[in-house]
Amino acid sequence: MGEYIVRALMLAAGLVGILGSTPLVAANQRPSLQDSFALGSDAESLCQVESKGRDPAIGGIFDRAWVIICRDASRPIGHLYGLRGNAEAIAQRLAAIRVAEARCDAAAGEATIEDLGSVSRTDCRLNDADVGYRVYQVRRGDTVWVAEGLSGYDDALKLGLRTVVADRIVPGKIEVATTGGSDPIAFARVQAGSLDPDRALAEGYRRNNAGAYAEAAEFFGTLQQRADMDRTGEYLINEALQKSNLGQFAEADRLFAEAERIPTADRVQTRLRRNFLTLHLINQQKLDAALAELDRPVVPLTEPMRVIGGAVEIGNDVAAEINSGTASERLGTTEAGQLTPEERAIILDAQALQLRGTVYRLKGRNAEALPLLEEALRQAQSVRQGRVVSIIRLRSQILAETGAALEGSGNAAGAEQRFRESIALLEQRYPDTNVVAAARSRLAAFLVRQNRLDDALALYKAVVADVVRRGNSTTGMSNMLAPYFETLVQRAPANPALVDDFFLATQTLVRPGVADTQTQLARQLSQGAGEAASLFRQATVLQREVERSRIGLASLRNADQPNDAAITAAAAELDKLERDQAVMQAKLSAFPQYRALSTDTLSIADLRAALKPDEAYLKLAVVGQTVYGTYITPTDAAIYRLPITADQLDTQVDNLRATVSTVEDGQVFTYPFNLTLARNLYVELTGPVADKVARSKAVIFEPDGAMLRLPLALLPTDQASVDRYVARAAKPGADKFDFTGVQWLGRTARISTAVSARGFRDARRAAPSSAQKPYLGFGENAPAFTRVSLARGPNAADPCQWPLSEWNKPISAQELKTAEAALGPGSDVVTGAAFTDEAVMARPDLANYRILHFATHGFVTAPQPQCPARPALLTSFGDAQSDGLLSFKEIYDLHMDADLVLLSACDTAGRATVAATREAGVTTGGGSALDGLVRAFIGGGARSVLASHWPAPDEFQATERLIGGLFQASPGTSIGRALQAGQVKLMDDARTSHPFYWAGFVLVGDGAQPLVRMK
């Protein structure tokens, strides 16, 4: 995609001030004199109180208002008031404010609160969720004191009320409960802030500007589910651009087209659509189309903005917009002044100039690009004299683009200066974020092009170290990191220590599809109930506090007259927050739901410590069109570049898959396996370590790119066995499906798959299941026509829904019954009408089974390339609320304690994987949806997952023999060894020697763990 892909800048937030970081009040200071203070005397207090000087309840200069903010909630959970006047009038005033959020139908009663005695208590309910809301009120002298908020935070409400009345820090502990008739899931959604669209929109903008595109897409996608038609177009184009930033172009096209069908004459919205679609086109290198989009007319600025004495004078049409409410909607999280629509339009026009300059630069027209970029910077800084926080990233991008144009013009010194100015701007507002990492990577790439390799490597290494320290990934930055990987591979033979740097950097390359999966699972976890969800919400809010503290510290250090004392205090606060964060992450790491979405990395030394003496770890990494390999054993390590591009690898895998399992007119066909192509692919994949891999007794494979769609086991390791087959097959009457005698990698090595190095290490360390029952199988769904009418099934008019016919070809339950018989008493099988999505989710005993088995179709990709992937397992239909699908989000919420989960026929939609990936222009997907299912099961409590790359074959009882042999292994036999033994038996039978019969199943997790335990 070229040297640089322009990423989106969200200008709609309209923030003017920088959020500061205010130290909390000490225990001996009066809370009434502080901007914020912690509730209780515990140093690790869950909640704090912040003063709110512009609350609508304030009616006079002696009135006070605060909000209560807790770490496990993304929005304030309550309010505190100290209001002077008539108690009844104050109650009516607060009731009028409260009515938008909660309904209070019950009469007020009485309650007793320590230190306060008898107080008034009113129990209410939120308007938009089955969640309790409580109001306490007490009078002291001429002041009425009120605490109100979510009932689940009753401890915080009472402690807050005691604190403000006493005007001192009152000791106490806060425990969160969801009792009192509340729906715990609805309560958790309120904690996560998902019922607050303004909050979600602001969070989406914040994540985008920090470079977290997958997270931003999740927020904008959530907002589309609301009935806010006035802003649906904005939500759609925001999500579309995030998808484009992740390389999911077909889905972005669909979202942009959907937004285009919503008419708008708003000057801001028409400019947003123009700019966002232009960015999308630039991301795809459609430069002429991008210029055409920039030429598209937008609603004109009919009345120019006037500045008098440094202040903006609001014109008649701007005033009309403000009076109508259009401009007054708060999209930020601060009470600082918001940008007017006129100002936002001017800034968006400046961005359009920058985009035009970018297109000219990418076309090599640097002389034309430079004046456009200079004018874009001048125009952006003309708004409020450049004191607009939300355009810092735009200014940084303009500077970086100017640097690139200067480099293209031969002015290297000027280019470096602009690159460094771009970084300095971002470090003030977005310290320790991915946008800073990307800007520094761009400078490092420039240094490589200037042949300043030592400087470039040092900068790249620092970038990766910062990303790893923050637990982030470099999703969307691979093109800027490409020179780093290439330089390391070239220098590693003379400096083996660089292999460690290379391996660490590859672990930050989280595929866009996986990043999307992780973000959705994180969203699911934040809305869940239970200890893991509560800790995760606390960690999320703590992360925001860390970010806020970093911004405040950066501002203090960059002030014209730095205050050393303030800097020291802010640095100390940041240090404490980061230590709290480390403790929180350590607590979270005990939960599989968190480990499934973690991006933590491992050093080579850590990985070696987890490997057994006869094991090798083989990892692929796709960087643009380049594919790299990493080979690690307990005593050896090597990195290398594959001799084929990512597209060539994709083509070879497609061609091989076509000879294994292909669908024609709805039927699965198998052709003679292309053994010569498979052998060539093995040599290309393993390169300089081909012989070492062939001699390994166990291979842990971490695939990327097209190899996500192909089992490693079916690649032959020697040429001689290939030559023998070719010679035999050339004879008249030869059976070209007889592959006995081929030296497959799967014949000599136990092969397992890892989703990441850290994931493999965690699986190996995990304690075995404590479940007492051996096996529970699900499958053979009831055909849809026996359970539902067409009206009950998926909407045939929706191209993003799977057709009802998919439910009418259930997989036989024979393999389930074989496993049940092999594992004996305590085993169970659920089939037919009893196997519904609702029944699986409702089972309270899933954690009682060591092995779970789903013999059903799996939808691992979208039915059409423009549709979002919704990985799911097909089930029978249940009641009216059932969709006949067990989605990966629902799987993630299952409570399992399984050593192994088997997924048979999970690649039924594999044909869509190839087509959707190619049409979408994504070269690193193609298996991320299957990866999403696997991650969901691991998050739900599975230690290992056995999944299939294609529909399990029924012929010659191949699947029944393989699964039956798996469970008939001697007690103590490892999963990997049992699987390999079953596969070798099929390899040695001429009827089942074709890879279609034995290679489809792959083990994700630790293959060294026992399948059947010793008694």
N, C-alpha and C positions, 0 to 999 in steps of 0.2 A: 504493500500500500504506500510505498514511498518512504521518505525519510521522516515524515512527520504527519500525523493525523490530528486535525484540529478537534479539540474536545469542547463540549458544550459549556457555556457560562450562563448561569441563571441570574437574570437581572431583576426578577420580579419581587425579590424579597424586600428591597427598598430600605435597607437599614442605613442609618446615618452615623450612629454612635458605635463605639467599640465596647462590647461587654467587658466589664472589669471583673476583678476577682477580689472580693471583700473578705478579709479575715473574720472569722467568727468571734463573738464576744467572749471574753473570759468570764469565769464563774462569778467573780466579784464585781462585775460591771452591770449597770442597770440596762435591761433589754430595751426599755423605752427610748434610750439614747443611741441605740445601735441600728445599723441598716439590716443586720441579720444576726441570728444567734441560734445555737443548737438547742434542741429540746432535750432536757435531762442533763445529767452530769457525766454520762458515759462518753469517753473520748471517741468511741466508734458509733455515735448516735445515728440512728436510722433517718431521723428527720431534722429539718431546720426550719426556722421561721424567717421570712424576709418581709421587710417593710414595704408597703404599697401606698405611695403618697397620692396617687390619682384614682383611687377606688371610687366608684359611683355612690357608695354608701356614705362617704364623707360629706358632712353638711356644714362643718365649721372648722375654725383653725385649731380647736382643741380635740377634734375627732382623730382617731387613729385606726389604721387598717393594716393587716398583715395577711400573707398567704403561707400555708404550711406545705413544704416541699419535702418529699421522702425519696430516698434513693431507689426504692423498688417501684416507683411510679414515674411516668414520663410527663405528668402535668401536676399542678397543685392538687392536693387531696383535701384541702380544707381552707377555711378563712377564720381569722380572728378579728374582732372589732372592739373598740372602746369608744362609744358614742354618747355624747351628752344630749339630754333632752328627755321628753316624755317617753316612757317605756313602750306604750301602745303605739305611738307614732313611729318610733324606731322599728318596732316589730313589723309594722305595715310597710315601711320603707324597704326593709330587708326582704320581706316577702315578695314585693314587686320585682326586686332584682333576681330573687331566687327562682321565680316562676319559669324562667327560660330553661332552667336546668333540672329542677325537681318539683314534684307535686307533694303537697303536705295535706292529706285528707284527714288524718287523725287529729284529735284534739290534743292540746299540750298536756303533759303530765308532769310528774315530779321525779327527781333523781337526787341522789346524794353524792357529792364529790368531795374528796378529802381536801381539807383547808377551807372549802367554800360552803360546806353544809348543803342545805336544800337549794336546788336550782330547778328551773323550768327545762323540760326536755320534750322535744317534738320529733317523732319518727316519720320520715318521708321516704319517697322512692324517686330514683332518677327517672326522667321522662323517657329516655331512649334505651334503658336497660333495666333488668330486674335486679337492681342493686340498691341497698339501703343508704339513706342520707339522713343525718341526724343534726339537730339544732339544740344547743345548750344556751340558756340565757340567765343572767343573774345581775342584780343591781347592787352597786356599792356607791353610796353617796349620790352624787349627781351624774354618775356615769353608768351606762348599761353595757355590760360586757357580754359578748356573744362568741361562741365557737360553733362552727358548722362545717360539715363535710361528710365524706364517705364513712358509713357506719363501721366498715371493716377497720378503720383507723381510729376507733373510739379512744384508745389509749392516748394517741397523739392529740386528739381534740381536747380531752380532759386535762392532759398535762400542759397543753398550750394555754388553755383558759386559766389554769392555776398560775402559770408563769406570768402572763401579762397582768393579771389582777394584782399579784404580789410584787410585780416589777423586779423580780430577781430570778436567777436560774433555780428551778425547783428540781430536786433529784427525782428520777423516775425512769422506768423502762417501758419501751414501746413494743408491743407484740401485735402483729396484724392477724385478724381473723376474718373469715367469710361467713360466719354464722348469721342467724337471724332471718332465715328464709331467702337469702340472696342466692342467685345463680353464681357459683364460683367462677365459671368461665367468663360470664359477663363482667363480673367484678375484675377479673384479670385483664379483660380488654380495656376497661376503664383505666386500670393501672398503666397499661401500655400506651395509653393515649390514642387508641385507634378509633375512639368515638368522637374525636376532636379534629375536624377536617383542617382547620387553620394550622393546628399544631403539626399534623401530618404533612401538610404542604410545606411548611417552614422546614421541617426535618428533611423533606425531599430535596429542597434547594440547598440546605446545609451540606448534605451528603454529596450532592453533585459537585459543589464548589470545593469539597475536600477530595474529590476524585473517586468517591465510592459509588460508581455508577450502578452496580447491581442493587445496592441498598436503596438508592434513589428511585430506581425503577419500581421497586416493591412499594414504596410509599405512594408514588403517583398511580400505580395500578390499584391500590386500595381505595384511593380517593374516587376513582371512576365508579365504584359501586354505590356511591351516594347519589341522592336525587337532587344534586345541585347543578341544574342544567346551565346556569349562567357561566359556570366555570369548567364545565366538562371539557370544552375544547382545549383549555389550558392544561388540564390534567392529561389529556390524550397526547398532546404534542410533547409534553415533558417526558412521559413514559416512552414515547416513540424515540426521542433523542437518546435516552439512556440505553434502549435496546440497540440503537445504531452505534453508540459508543462501545458496546460490548460485541459488535460485529454481527448482530442478529438483524440483518438488513431487511429480509422479507417480512418479518413481524413488524419492524419499524414502518415499512411501507403501508401495511394494513392500518396501523394506528394513525399515521398521517392522513390517509385517505378517509378514515372515519371522522377525524377532526375537520377535514375540509367540507364534510357534509353539514357541519354546524355553521350556519352563517354568522358573520360578525362584521360590524362596521366600526368597531373600537380601534382607535389608532394604535394602542399598545398591543392588542392581540394580533392585529394584522402584521405588525412588525415582528412579533415573536414568531409567528408562523413562518414568515419569510426567512428569518435568520436561522431558525431551527431546521427547516427543510434544507437550506443551503449547507448547514453543517453536516447534515445527513448525506448530502450528495458529495461533499468533499471527503467524508469518511470513506466513500466508495470510489474515490478518485474520478468521479464524473464531473470534471471541471467545467466543461462547456455548459452542461445542464445547470451547474451551480451559478454561473454567470447569468444565465437566462432567468433563474429564480430571483437573483438580486435585482434584475431589471423589472420584475413584476411590480405594478403599481400598488401602493398602500394608501390608507386614509391619510390625507395630508395634514400637516400641522397648520391649522387654519389661523391660529393666533400665536405669534411668536412670544416666547418667554421674555419677560423684562426683569432686569436685576437693578434694584435701586438700593444704594448704600449697602451692598453685600447681601441683601435679602431678596427672596424671590417674590415678585408681585404676581398674584394669581389673577389670570384673565377671566373673562366672562364664561367661556366654554369650560375652562378648568373648574371654575366655581360651580358650574352646573353639574359637572360630573361628581364633585365632592358632595353637593347637596343631594344628589340622587343615590349616593352610597357607593358608587362604583370605585371611587378612589380612596375611600376611607377604610376598606377592608384591610385588616392587619395580616400581613404575610410573614412577619418576622416575630422575634421573641423578645423584643425590647420595647420600652415605651418611648424611645427616641423618635424624632419626627420622621415620617415616611416620605418617600419621594412622591411627587405629584405625577399624574399621568403624562403631563407635558415633559417633565424631566426624564421619565422613563423612556418616552419615545425618542428624545434626543440621544440618550445613551444607546438605545437600540440602533439608531441610525449610525452612530459611531461604530458600533459593532459590525454593521453591514459594510462600512468602509474597510474595516479591518479584514473582513472575510473576502472582499474583492481583492485587497492587497495580497492576501494569502493565496488566492487562486492564481493571480498573476505571478507570484513567486514560484509556485509549483509548476507553472508553465514556462519558467525560465525568464520571465519578463521582469527582472529585478528593478530595472530603471523606472518602470511604470509603477511597481509596487511601492517603492519607498515613499513618494509623496502622499499616496493614499494612506499609508500607515501613519505618517506624521500628522496628517489631518485628522485621522481617527483618534489619535492620542490627544490632540488639541481639543477636539470636540467633546470627548469624554470628560476631560478635566475642566471644561467650561461650566459644568453643572456644579453649583455650590463650591466653586473654586477648587474642585477636585477632592473635597472633603467628604466623599461618599464611600463608605466602607464596601458596599456591595459591588463596586466596579474595580476593586483592587485586582481581582483576577483578570478582568478584561484588560486593564492597563498592563499587567504582566504579560499577557498573551501578545499584545501589540508590540511590546518591547522585544519579546522573543522572536516574533515574526520579522521585526526590523533587523534583528541580529542575523537571522537566516538570509534575509535579502542582502544585507551588507556582505556576508560571507560569499554569497553567490556573485557579488560584484567585485570580489577580490580584496575587500577591506576586512582582513582578519582581526585587526586590533579593535576596530569599531564594533565588529560582530561580538567579540568576547565581552566588551564593555556592556553591550545591551543585554546579553545573556545573563550577566552577573547582576545587572540592575533588575531584571525580571525576577531573579531568585530572591533578591533582597526585599522586594515588595511583598512577595508571597510569604516570606518568613515572618513578616510583621503580623499578618492576619491569620495565616494558616500554618503556624509552626508545627513541625512533626506530622505532616499529612502527606497523602500521596501526590497532591499537586506540587508540593515542594520537591518531593522525590523525583517526579517527572521532569520538572524544570532543571534540577541538578543533573539528571541523566541526559537531558538534551545538551547541556554544557559539556558533559563528559564525552558524548558522541562527537561534538565539535572538536574537542581536544584530540580524539582519535584521528579525525580527518586531517588535523594539523600535525599528525605524527608525534604528538606529545603523549606517548603511550603510558609512561610511568605516572604522569599527572592524571591521566584518564582512569587508569586502573585504581589509583588511590581514591579518586572521587566515586567511582562506581562501587567500590568496596564499602565506602562509608554509606552510600545510598542503601545498599542491600542490608547493611547492619542496622540502619535506622528502621527500615521496613520490618525486619525480623523482630527488633526490639519492641515495636508497636503491635506486633501480632497481625500485621496487615499482609496484603499480597500486592503483586505488581500487575494485576489484571488491567489490560488496556495499555500497558507500557512496554510490551515486549519489543516493539519496533525500536524504541529508544535504548533498550538494553542489548539489542542484537550485537553491536560492536563489542560489548563486554564479553559475551560468550565466545565470539570468534577469536578475540585476542587471547583469552584464557586458553582455549584449545591449542592455539598456535604456540603459546609459551610454556604450556604444561610439561612437555617432554624434557625441557631443560630445568624446569622448576616444579617438581611434583607437588609442592605445597599448594599450588594454584588449583589442584583438583578439589581441595576442600572448599575454596572460594566458589568454584563452579557449581559444586553440588548444592551448596547453601543457596546460591542464586536461583538454581532451577526449581527449588522448592517454593519460591515465591511466585512462580508462574502458574497461578491457579487459572484453569480454563474458564472462559466466560460462562459456559453452561454450569460448571460446578459452582462458580461464584454466585450465579443466580439461585441455584439450589440451596447453597449455604445461607443466602440472605432470606429466602422464603422459610427455611427451617428456623432461622433465628427469629423471624417474625412470629412463627408458630410457637416457639418456646417462650417468647416474651409475653404471649397472650395465654399461656397455660397456667395450670394450677400446680401446686406442689413446691417442694423445697428448691429443686433445680430452677424452676421458672422464677421463683422469688429472688434467688441469688443472681440469676441472669439479668433480671430487671435492675437490681441494685448495681450490677457491674456496668450495665448500659448507662445508667445515670452517672455513675462514678466516672466513666469514660468522658462524658460531657463535662464534668467538673474538671477533669484533667485538661481537656482541650481549652476550656475557658481560662484555667490558670496559666496555661502556656501562652495563650494570647495576651493575657494581662502582663505576664513577665516580659514578653517580647516588646510590648508597648512601653513599659517602663525603661527597658534597656535602650530603646530607640528614641526616647524623649530628647528634646533639645537640651534640657538640663537634667540629666539623670539623678534620681534620688537614691543614694546608696542604701539608706536604711529601708526604704520601700522595696528596693530590689532584693535585699537580703531576706526580708519578710516573705515576699512573694515566692522566692526560690525555696524557702523552707516549707511553705505551704504546698508547693508543687511536689517537693520531695516526699512529704507525708502522703499526699494523694497517690503518688505513684507506688509507694510502699503498700498503701491500702489496696491498690489495684492488684498488685502482685499476690497479696494474701487472698483476695477475692477469686482470682483466676486459679489459684491452687485449690481452693474449695470447689470451684466449678469442675475442675479436671476429674473429680471423682465420679461425675455423672456422665453416662454414655451419650445423653442428649447433647451435652456441650461438646464432647469429644468429636461427635459427628460433624460439627460445623467449625471446629477449630482449625486455624491455619498455622499452628505451631510447627517449628522445624526441628531437624536433628542435625548434629554434626556427623561427619563420617565416623569419628571415634565412638559416638553414641550408637550409631547403627551397627558398627562392628561388634559392639558389646552385646547386641541383641541377636546377632547371627550365630548359628551353629557352625561347627567346623566344616561341614560338607555343603554349606549353603552359599549361594551367590545372589546378589541383588542387582537386577538389571533395570535401568530406568531410561525411558525416552523423554525427550523434551522438544516440543515444536516451537521454534522461534521464527515467526514469519513463514518463509518457505524453507528454512533450514531446519534439519532434524539432527539432534545430538543424542549420543548415548553415554550413559555412565554405568560402569561395572565396578562392583564393590564386593569383596569377600573379607573374611577376618584378617587376611594378610596382604591383600592386593587391592589396587584401585586404578582405574583408567577412565579417561574421557576421550571422546572422538566424535568426528562429524560424519554422518552417513553420506554416502555418495549419491543419494537421490533426494529430490525435493519433497516437500509435503504433498504437493499435487501428484507427483509420480507415485509416492507411497499410497495415496488414496486410490489411484487407478489400479495399482497392483492388488490391493486388498479387495477392491470391487470385483476384479476379474477372478480372484481366488474364491471369493464368496459365491460368485455365480456358478462355480463348479461344485460347491458344497450343498447349498440350499438356495433355491430361487423360486419365486412365485410367479406363475404364469396362468392367467385366467382364474385366479383364486386357488390354484392347485400348487402344491410344493413339488418341485422337481429337483433331481440330483443328477449330475453329469460326471463322467470320469474326472477325477481330481487332477488339476494341473500341477503335477509333481515337480516339473522342471521350474515353473514359476515360483513354487513354494521354496525350492532349494535356493534359487537366486535371492529370494527375499530374506531367507535366513542369513546368507552371507552378507547382504547389505545391512541388515539390522545389527548384526554382531561385529562386523568389521574386524578390527585387530584382536578381538577377544573371542572369535568364533570357536577356536579349539578349546579354550578354557570353559566356555559355556557348555560345550558338548560333553566335557568331562565332569560337569557338576552333577551331584546327586540330587540337589534341590535348587530350584530357581524361583526367586520371588520377583515377579515382573510388575513394574509400574508403567503401564502403557500411556501413550498420548497420541493425538491425531487419529489417523485411520486404524491404528492397531487397537483402539478401543473396541473395534468391531470384529477382531479376529483372535482366536485362541493361539497362544504361542506354541502349544503342544503339537500342532499339526505341521510344523516346519521340520523338514528332514535335515539331519546334522552331518550326513556324509554323502558324497557324490556317488560312491560305488553302488549303494543300494538304489539310488535313483536310476543309475545306468542299467542295473539289472532289471528293474521294472520296465523301463522304456524298451529294452531289447525283448523282454517277454511279451509286452503288449503289442509289439509290432508283428508278431507271428499270427498267421491265419487262425481265426477261431478263438483267439486269446480272450480271456475275461478281463476287460479293461477296468473292471471294478474290484479286481483282486489286488490289494496292496500289501499282502503279507510279505514280510521280509524287509519292509522299509524301515530305516533307522530314524524313526520320529524322535524329536526331542522329548516328547511325552513318554516314550518307551524307557528312556534311560534316566529321566529326571522327574522328580515330584515337583509339579508346577503350581504355584499359587499366585494370586494377583493382589497387589496392594493399591489402595486409593492414594496413599502417600506414605513416605517413610515413617512419619510419626504415627500414622494410623496402623502400620504394621507393628511398630514397637509397642503401641498401646494394646493391640490385640494379643500380642505375645505375653504381655504382663498381666492381662486381665485374669482375675480369679475365675475358676470354672463355675458353671451354673450350680446353684443350690437347689434346683428343681428336683422333685422326687419322681415325677412321671417321665417315661422315656420319649413319647412321641405323640404328636397331634397333627393330623393331615387334613387339608381342605382341598376340594376340587370338584370336578364334574358338575359345573353349574347347571341350574335348570334353564333350558332354552327359553328365550324371551317370549316366544309366542304361547307358551303354556302359562306364563305368569302375568304378562302385561299386554295391553293393547298398544297399537302404534302410538296412540296419544300419550301413553305413559312412558314410552321409550324416549330416546334422544330425539331432539328436534331435527328432522331430516333437512330442513331449510338452512340449518346452521352448518357451514362447511367445517367448523372447528369441533363438531361433535362426531364421535365414531358412529357408523351406521348400526342399526339394530341387528343386522345380520351377523355381526361379530359375536353376539351372545348365543347364536344358534349352532355353534360347532364346539360343544364342550369336549374337554379332554377326558379320556377314560380314567376312572379311579383305580385302575388295576395296579399301577405303581404304588399308590397309597396303601392299598390292601396288602401288597407284598411287603412293604416296610412295616406295616402294623403287625403282620404275622411274624416278621423277623425279630422285632423288638419286644414282643410279648406283652404280658399283663401290664395294665395301666395305660396302654396305647389306645388311641381313638381316632376315628375318621369321620369327617363331616362333609356331606355331599348334597347335591340336589337343592331343593327349596330351603334347606336349613343353612346352606352356605351363602349368606348374604353379607353385604358390607356392614349393615347394622348389627348383625349377630356377632361378627368377628369383633367389632369395636366394643360390644356390650359384654363380652365374656370377661368375667373377673378372674379366671384361672389360667390365662395364657402363661403367666410366669411360673406355673407349676410343671411346664413341659420343657425338657432339655432340647428337643428337636421339634421344629415346626416345619411343615411341608405344604407348599402351595402349588398344586398341579393345575394351573389355569393359565389363560392367556395374559400376557402383559403388554400394556400400551406404553412403550418407552419413549415415543416421540409424538409429534403432532400429526394429525391426519393430512394436513396441508402445510406447505412450508411457511405460509404467512400466519399460521396459528401458533399460539404459545404451547410449548410442550407441557403436558399434564401427565407425568408418569403415574401409572395406576395398575392394579391387578383387577382383572374382570371377576365379578361375583354374580350370583343370582340376584334378581331384583327382590327387594323387601316390600315395605309398605310405601305409601305415597311419597315419603321423603327420601326414599332410596334411589340412588342413581346407578346401582349395579356396578359400582367401581370402588375399590379400596385405594384411595389416592395416597400419594407418597406423604402428604401432610398427615393423613389419618394414620398411616403406618407409623410415622414418627411419634405419634401420641399413644401408640399401643404400649402396654406395660409387659414387656417380655423379660425373661431371664434364660435365654437360649444359648446353648453352645453352638448350635447350627440352625440356620434357616435355609431350606431348599426352595428354589424357585424354578419350576419346570416350565418350559415353553415361554420364557420371558422375552424372547425376541421375535414374537409373532409379527410385530410391526417393524422388523428390522429393515424391510424393503423401503419403508418411509424414511428411515434414518439416513440412508445414502442420498436419496432424492432431495429430502428436505435440506440436508446439509449443503449439498452442491448448489441448489437453487438459491439458498440464502447467502451463499458466498462465504460460508464459515468453514475454515479448514481445520479447526481444532475442536469441533464438536463431534457429532457422529456417534457418540456413545455416552455423552454426558447425562442423558436422561436415564439410561440404565444405571449409570453411576449414582444418579439421584435416588433411584429405588434402593440401591445397596446402602447408601448413606442413611436413608430413612430407617431401614431395618437395623442398622448398627446403632443409630440414635435411639431406636425403640428398645434396645437391650439385647441384640444379637451379637455374638462375638465373631462369628464367621457366617458368610453367605455363599451358598452354592447356586450359581445362576447359569442359565443356558443362553447361548448365543443364537440358537435357532430352535424351531419347534422340535420337541423331543420325538424321535422316530418310534413308530409302533412296529415296523417291519422286523421280523426275526426276533421279536421280543427284546430288542436291543436295550431300550430304556429300562424295561423291567429287570433285565439281567444286570444292568449296570447299577441301578438303585438297590436291587436285592443284594448284590454282591457287596455293596457299600456297607449295608447294615449287618451282613453276615460275617464281617471281618472279626478276627479274634479280639477279645477285650484288650484294651491298651493300644491297639493299632491306631496310628495317627490318621487324621482325615485325609491328608495328602497321600499317604501310602495306600490307604484303602481305595481311594479314587483311582490312583495309578494302576493298582492291581486289577480293578474292574475294567479299566480301559485297555490294558495289555491283553486280557482275555478276548476282548472284542477285536483288537488288532490282529490277533493270531487266527481268527476265524475268517476265512475268505469271504463269507457272506456279509460280515460286518466290519471288514477291514477298511472300508472307505471312511475318511474322517467324519462324514455326516453322522455315522452311528456312534462314534466314541469320543469325539473331540468337543462336542457342543458345550458340555458343562465345565465351568471354571470356578475355582474356589477363591473367594475374596476373604482374606483374613489370614490366620495363622494355620498353615497346613500341618504343623507339628503337633497340634493338640489332639488328644485321643477322641475317636468317634464314639466308641463304646467303652465305658470305663471298666477297669479291673474291679472285681468284686472282693 
